[in-house]
Amino acid sequence: MPLKGYIDGNPIISSLLTDDEWKNLNSDIKSGKKQIKFDCCENTGHLRVSKLGTKHFVHNRRDNCNWKPESLEHLQLKAELLRICSQLRWSVDTEVMGDDWIADVITWNNERKIVFEIQLSYQTLEKTKERTSKYLENGFECYWLVKKLPAISNFQERFKKGPNVFQLLTDSQNNYDVAIYQLPEYSNDDFEETSSSIDITEVTKPVSEKHFGIKYGKSMKLPDFVGGILGKTLQYCVSGKGTNKSLCYRIVFFPISCWKCGKISHAYYIDSIDFFESDCGIIAYEQESDENVAFHPQILEYIRKYLSQENNENQVILGEINKRYSKTVRHEYMSFGCAHCDALFGDFFIGEDTCSVMTGEIEPTLVIPINILIENEPELEIDTFPHWCQSAEKKFCDNFNFQ
């Protein structure tokens, strides 16, 4: 089912024809005024529209022809790539045959020649490299759109610049997205609690990133991806800039008996989802929980207002939160303290009680659901953060030039 045929020796790309042109051509072929032929053989063909709406050609006979059948999805993707490149005013061609290769889609302008290859069945990294090298030898940039990423056997391989391989995704309307930074293996799908009906006041239950709409990695619509490649607003970078962030979603207060005066006060811990977000919009990986987030000014202000508005019906007795000197560690640090005698509640014991609350051994006094995003300063610069950087202004994370 090729997209390209020849009429009187002139190439015709079916998916780029208007509906009227398609109708007229179909009439001419049926009446015998014109004949459609192919690169692969001397057989003639006719016109057809697939179930997915893709205009294409079909051989009348398949004898003495080595054309390999393609899936309707493969055909649709080729047609979509041709349409996008053509709309961006790049010259296009499809099913181009070289000495030992056949390119799905070729597009070019005065300076650059680009091949887009579609791979819907699994292909190893070694095979992808081998096929890519043939295009590079012929002066093409090569970009792969695949359903399943090739396996990486060596962890260090992930940090090397290899073939330009991007995973195809489909959205809820079956439109194509392209992942420009892959989701980690431990990502959102590892959680069962992903619906918006999760009761986040239940402190022993984990909360998925999906609950808050956080999605690791980054994807973009197929037309935006192609436009980024052609317009050089999408570039491979080896380093990154960004900020560690904490999405705080729960404050859990629990009772604590003062080691000095024996009276009951309260402390709390913060449940958060901690991640790094690059300046180009990639949520890249989960961070260790920020130990200082509990004392962040945004959190302290929220707690002060909340307890004041609730008139402390839950009998939360919170001491001053400030720097206190610890004889154990021989320096001062931000800490909880007794509301009655201001004795320091050490981090070690706070940590033990926090674990007891999380495991259900200690009953929390008050649980407050929140949604506070904290950006931790300063901005980070990561030397080893290989990624595809998107920037309409071409202000990329580094100045790495790719071939």
N, C-alpha and C positions, 0 to 999 in steps of 0.2 A: 504494500500500500504506500507507494511513494508520494511525496508532496511535490516532486519536481518531474516534469515531462518536457518534451520538445515538440513544437509544431513548426514544420518547415525549417528545422534546425535551430529554432529560437527557443531558449529556455522559458518555461512557464512555471511559476510557483503557485500552486492551487490555493493555499491559504491566504495569499495576498490579493486574490481576485475579489472584486466587489460582487454582490449578489447578482447584479445585472450582467456583469462580465461572465460570471459562472453560468448563468442561465443561457446566455447567447452562445458560449463555447459548447455547452452541452447540446444545444440544438444543432450547431454546425457539425459536431462529431456524429450525432445520430443520423443526420441527413447525408453524411459522407463528404461534406464539403472540406472537412479537416480531419487529420489523423493525429493522435497523440502517441508519441514513442518515448523510449526510455534509454538511459545510459547503459543499463545492465543487459539489454538484449534488443533484438530487432522486432519484438512483438509489439502490437498496437494495444491501446488501452481505452478505457472509458472513465467517466466521472462518477463519484459517489460521495455521499455525506455520511460520516460515521454517526453512531448513537450519541457521541459526545458533541456532535455538531461540527466536526472538522472536515473541511473540504479536502479531498484527496483523489488520487488516480488509482485505477485498478487494472492489472494486466488482463487482456482478453484471454490469453493463453499463457501458461507457465513453462512450456517446454523450452529447453536450451537456455534457461535463465537461472542465475544463482542468487537472485534477490531473496534476502532473508525476511520472513514475516516480522512485523512489529506489532506490539500491542496498541490498542486504541489510545491508551494513556500516553505512551511514547510519542505517538503521532500528534496528539493534542499538545503535548509540551513543546515539540519542535515547532508546531504552528504558532504557539504563543510566543516563543522566543523570536521567531521571524517577524511577527507582528510588532513586538516591542522595539526591536532594533530598527525596523523600518520606520516606525513612528518617530524614533529619535534621529532620523535622517542619516542612518548608516546604511551602506550598501550591504546586501545580504545574499546568501546562497545556502542551499541545503543539499544533503546527500552528495557531498563533494568527494570524489575519489582521488586518492593519491596513489603512490607506488604500493604501499602496504597499509593503507588506512582509508576509512570512509568517515568523514566528519558529519555529525548531525546538523550543526548550524555553524556557518562561517559569517562573520560580519567584519567590515573594515571601513576605514576612512583613509585620509592621506598619510597618516602617521603609523597606524596600528592595524594589525590583523589579529582577530580573536576567534577562537573555537570554543563553542559551548557543546559539551558532551553530556548526554543523558544516560544514566545507568540505573535501571529499575531493579535489576537482579544484582545479587551480591557480587562484588569484585574485590580481589585482594589488593592490598597496598602495593605489592610488587608488580602486579599486572597494571595497576593504575599508573605507576611510575613509568613502566615500559611504554605504555601507549602515549603517555604525556610527552616522553622524550622525542617521539616521532614528530609531534607537532612543533615542539621547540626547535628541532633541527630544521624545520621548514619555515621558521620565522614567525610562528604563531604564539600568542599567549593562549593558555588553555585553562578552562574552568569546568569542573565536573559538578553536575547536579545529580545526587544519588538518593535512593530511598534508604539504603543502609550504609553507614560509614564503614570503611575498611578497618579491620582490627589493627590495633597498635600493639606489637609484641613487647616493645621496650618502652619503659616509662619515659626515658630521656628522648625518645623519638617524638613525643608530644611537644617538645620544645624546639624542634627543628623545623625549618621551612621546607615543606615537601610539596607535593602536587596541591593545586588549589581545589580542594574537595569540600562541597557544601551539601548539607542534608536537606532534602525536600520535605516539607511538612504540609499538611492540609488543615485549613481552618474549618469552622462549623458550616460554612457555605461551600466547602470543597474547593476553595480557591487555594492557590499554591503560595506558601511562605517558604523562605529560605533561611535556615539557621546559619548565622555568621559567627556565633560562638556557641559551642555545644553545651548542653546541660550536663552537669556532673553525674556520675553514676549513682550517687546517693541522693538524687534530687527529690522533688516533690512527690513523685509517684510512690515513694517508699512509705508514705503515710496513709493510713486508712481514713483518719478523721479529716476529710477535706471539704465537707459541706458547710454551708453558711449557718447551719442549725447547731453547730457545736456549742456546747455550754462551756465557755472558757472560765467560768467560776469554779469548775471542777479542777482543782489544782494538780491532781495526779494524772491528768490526761494531757498528752502532747498536742500541740496545735500546729497544723501544717502551714507552710508558707502560702499555699493556695488559698487558705482561709482569708488572707489579706491581699490576695492578688499578686503576691511576689512570685516571679518566675525567673529562675536562674537561666543564664545564657542571654541570647538576643536573637531575634529573627526579624525579617522584613518581608514585605510583599515582593513577589517575583519581579514586577515592573520596576520597583525601587532598587532591588538588587542589581538588575541588569543596567539600569541607569547609573548606579553607583560605580559599576565596573567600567562602563564606557566613559563616564564623565570624570573618573578618577576621584570621586568623593568617597570611595571605599578602598582602603589601602591596608596592606598587611603591616603590622607593627610588632616589634619584638619586646617593647617595654610599654608600661602603662602608667597613667595617672588617675587618681581617684580618691575616694573617701571611704573609710570604714563607717558603717551606719548600724544603728540598733533600732529595730522596731519593737518598742516596748508594748506588750499587750496585756499584762496582768501585774497588779501589786498585791502581794500576799502578806498580811500582817499576822504575827504569831506572838504568843506570850513568852516572856523570858523572866526568870527569877534572878534578881540581883545577887551576885556572889558576895556583895559587901553588906547590904542592909536587909536582904531577904525579901524585899517587896517586889511586886509584879509590875513590870513595864512591858513595852512592846518593841519589837523590831520588825523589819519587813525584808522581803527580797523581790526582785523584779524578774519576771519572765520576759525574755526578749528573743527575737530572731536577729542574728547578727551577721552582717554580710559586707562585702566590698563592692562598691559600685564605681565603675570607671567613668571618667568625664564624657566618654562617648556612649554611655548608657548601658553598659554591660554589667549585669549583676553576676559577679564572677564566681564567688565561692563563699561558703559559710565561714564566719570568723569564730574564734573563741569568744565567749561572752565577755563583755567589757566589765571588769570588776568595779569600775568607778561609776557605772551607769546609775546605780541606786542613789547616788548623791549628786546627780546632775541637776543643775538649777531648774530645768524644766520639770523634772520629777518632784523636786522639793516644793516648787510652787504649786504643782497640781495637788500634792498631798495636803499642803496647808489649806488650800481653798476647799478641797473635798471634805476634810474633817471639820472645817468650820461650818460648811453648809449643812452637813449631816447632824450638826450639834452633838457629834460624838455618841450617837445612840448605841454604837457597838462597844463602848467603853474602851476604846483604844487610848492607851496612855503612852505617848511617844515623848521620849526625852529629847534633849537638844542634840542635833547632829552637827558636830564640829571636830576640829583636830584635838586629839588628846595624846598625851605621852604614854607610851607603853614601856614598862620596865622589862617586859619579856623580850621585845624586839629592839628596845633601846632607841626608839625614835617615835615621833608623833605621826599620826595619820588620821584621815577622816574616819569617824566611827560613830556607832550608836552608843548611847549612854543611858544610865538609869535616870528615870524621870524624877526620882526622889532624892538621890544622893550624888548624881552625876558620875558614878563609877563607870569606867570604860568597859564596854562589852567587846571582848577581843574577837578578831576575825575568825579565829579557829572555832570558838564556841558558837558564834553566829552561823558559821558554815555547817556545824554538826546539827544544829536545830533546824536549819533550812532543809537539810537532807531528811530529817525526821518528819517535817511537814509534807515534803514531796512524796514520801513513802506511806503517809497516812498514820504515822505513829503519834504525831502531834496534830491536834485539831486547830486549823487556822481561826483566828478571831474575826478577820474581815478579809474579803477578796474583792478587789476593785478591777473590773475590766477597763482597759484603757486602749488608746491607739495613738501613741506618741512616737514620732520618728526623730531620733537624735543623730545628728551628724557629728562625728568625732573629728576634731582638729588635731594636727594640721593635715593638709592634703598629702597623700602618699605618692611616692614615685617608686614603681616596682621595676627593677631591671629586667626580670625574667617574667614577662606576661605576654606571650605570643597571642595575638588576636587580630581580627579584622576590624579596623577602626573606621567608623563612619563620621564624616564631617563635611557638611555642605560648604563650609568656608575653607576646607582643606587644611584645618589646623589639627594635625594628627598627633597621636601620642608620642611618636618619635619620627625621625627623618629617614627611616629604613626604606630603601628603594627596592621594589620587587620587579622581577622579570615577567 
